[in-house]
Amino acid sequence: MTDKEAFFGRQLPFRAAPAPDLTATPALKALGSRLQCQRCGHWLGPTDRLANQAWYCRQCLQLGRLTSQHKLYTIPEPNQLPKLANGGLTWDGELSAQQQVAAQSVLAHVQSQTNHLLWAVTGAGKTEIVYPALAWALGQGWRVAWTSPRVDVCLELAPRLQSAFADVPQTVLYGNQPQPYRYCPLTICTTHQLLRFQAAFDLIVVDEVDAFPLATSPMLKRAIDHAQKPTGCHLLLTATPGEGLQKRVARKTLAVTYVPLRYHGHLLPQIDLQIAWRWREQLGHGRLPLRLIRQLRAYQQAGQRFLLFVPHVADLALVDRALHRAGIAGGVTVHAADESRQEKVQAMRDRQVSFLVTTTILERGVTFPNVAVVILGGDDPVFSTAALVQIAGRVGRSAQFPTGEVTSYCHSYTRRVRLARGMIARLNLQGRRQGGRP
């Protein structure tokens, strides 16, 4: 990569021009009486000043401090990318009949550069459904970004895309990534990383568009629009679109393709509700509900691996101690800020541990063949309806193990739990109409 390629379609902050022939803009631009960050769009407040009186943006600090002493340097995206034969696609798998119909719909919308939503149940094979459209785009010499708000999704996706598109150079961007950036046709990145780009991508695939923090962040939604070329388009992927997306679909302001059945033809697992009265009080005394302990012991005796979801990070240590007290060992805890998070998830994939006790960080984007799921405190507000459906979707994703158990232990039968069970029931009703199997 040449020095200039680092600036293609990107905005990089410097106090002085690092090279000739770069386009520069103030990092913090005065608009009326206020300053706006040109990287993330944040409007600065009166206290956003440093000791030297320079203004700075506190909203995107995680990408590096941006001050009124900086300029953003860029080179407009030149698309100096090869038009790859067959789009570099080397995947030799086959799509099911249902997947082929969806893939052709996605391809047609990408070819017409139309923004589009792929609404597919968890385990429907959304990634593979996108392959024909991605291959077409890369064959046109387009620059493509595949982005997700979750780093776990990016880390699982990158090797899959590298295998399916072995002839396509790709770069993977997330906080503290070990590999340096490089200019190439396919960028896989967290949504935060799009803040560094400007009118760079012809196509942006947004995976898990309803996931936190993207679903509630105007800054990240702006990042997608900002990184996309004016002539480009984006493809949104999700199994659980939020109310806003559903309204856009109903108003026909957003095109949609539905996939109500998993790729292997089996229905989604329904959530089995178990009432666990005053479970948190029991946990405070170092115990878990007896029914839960019996269930987990049965799993271990049968060699059944499982994911145990808890509401809060503070619950992890308490649950871990209670499990050890009950003689249930062989697992580890994991959460978003865990420095060993990636290693622990990989250990689960490699069958080096038999279970994970986790927060909602693993609600989506990760696949473990043949796991059961247990949710402790499924009625806690942290578990939204979408989160519960996504968590249930961790079960039965493999064609070799297409079924499994999802159990939620609740203090009460809340509206969110009812809505999650209702959503799964409606999706399964559509799936049965297309020949889905239990």
C-alpha positions, 0 to 999 in steps of 0.5 A: 500500500502506498502512503496515499492509499491510506487516505483513499476515502478516509479522513485522517487527523493531522495538525499539519499536512502529512503529504502533498495533494491532500484535501483538508477540512477543519476537524471541528467546523464552526456553524453559526455560533457552535462547533461541529465535529466533522468526524462524528457529527457531535455538536460541542458543548461549552465545556468541551475545552482542553487546558490550552483552550483548544476545543475537542470532541468528547463523542469520538474520543475512542478513535483518538482525540480530535481538536480545533488544532487538527484538520482532516485530510483525505483523497476522494475514493478513486476506486483503484481496485481490480474487477475480479473475475467471478467477484473472487468467489471461491465458495463451493457450497449450495444455497437452498431453494429458499435461499436462492430466491432471497439471494436473487432478490438481494442481488437485484437490489444491489445491481439497481443500487437500492437500499434494502433490508434482508429480514431473515430468521436467525440461522437462515444463512444470511451471510451466504444469501449475500454472497452472489450480490457481494461477488457481483459488486466486487466483480464491478470493481466496487469497494465494499464494507461489511460492518456490524456494531459487534466486534464478535460478529466481525471476528467470526465473519472475517474468516468465513468471508476470507474462505468464501472469497479467497481471491479477494484482499480484505482488511479487518478493522476494530478497536486495538486490531493487531493488523495495520489498515490496508486499502483493498476491495473488502473492509470488514469492520465495526460500525465505529470504524466507519467514522474514519471514512468519507464517501468511500464505499459503493456498497455497505452491508450492515450486519445485525442492524438492530444490535446495540449500540447501533440501534440507538446511536444517531452517530453510528447511523450517520457514520454509515451514511457518511462512509457510503458514496452518494451513488452507493447503497446499503444492505441491512441484515437482521432477524429482529428489525426494530419498530423504525425499520418495520415502519419503513417497510410498511410504508414502502420506503425501504425494500425488503426480502423475507426469509422465514425459515432456517437454511436446514428447514427446521423451525426456530426453537421456542423459549420454554418458560420456567418461573423461578420465584425470588431467584436473585435473593437465592443468588445473593445467598450463593444458590441457584434455583434447584430446577436450574441446577438439575437441568445443568447437571443433566446437560453435563452428564449428557455431554451437552454444551450450553450457554448460560445468559445472565442480566448483568456483569455483576451477576457473573461472579455470583453465578460462577461461585454458585455453579462451583458450589453445586459441582458444575464446572468446566466453564468460564464467564465472559462479558464485553469488557473482558480482556480475554473475551476473544480467547474465551469465545474461541475456546468454546468453539474449540470445545476446550470449555463446556459452557460459557456464562455470559451477558447479552454480548453473545446474544448474536453473531456467534455460532456454536454447533449443538448448544443449549441455551439457558437464560437466568432472569429473562424478565430483566429489562436488559433482555429486550424482546429482540435480545430474547429472540436472538439468544434463542437463535443460538440454538439449532443453527447447525444442520447436524444439530438443528434442534435444541432447548432454550429455557428462560428462568423468570421471576414473572411472565413479563410483556417482553417474554410474551412478545419474544415467544409470540415473535418466534411463534409467528415466524414458525407459522410462516416457516410451516407454510413453507414446509418447515420441520419442528 
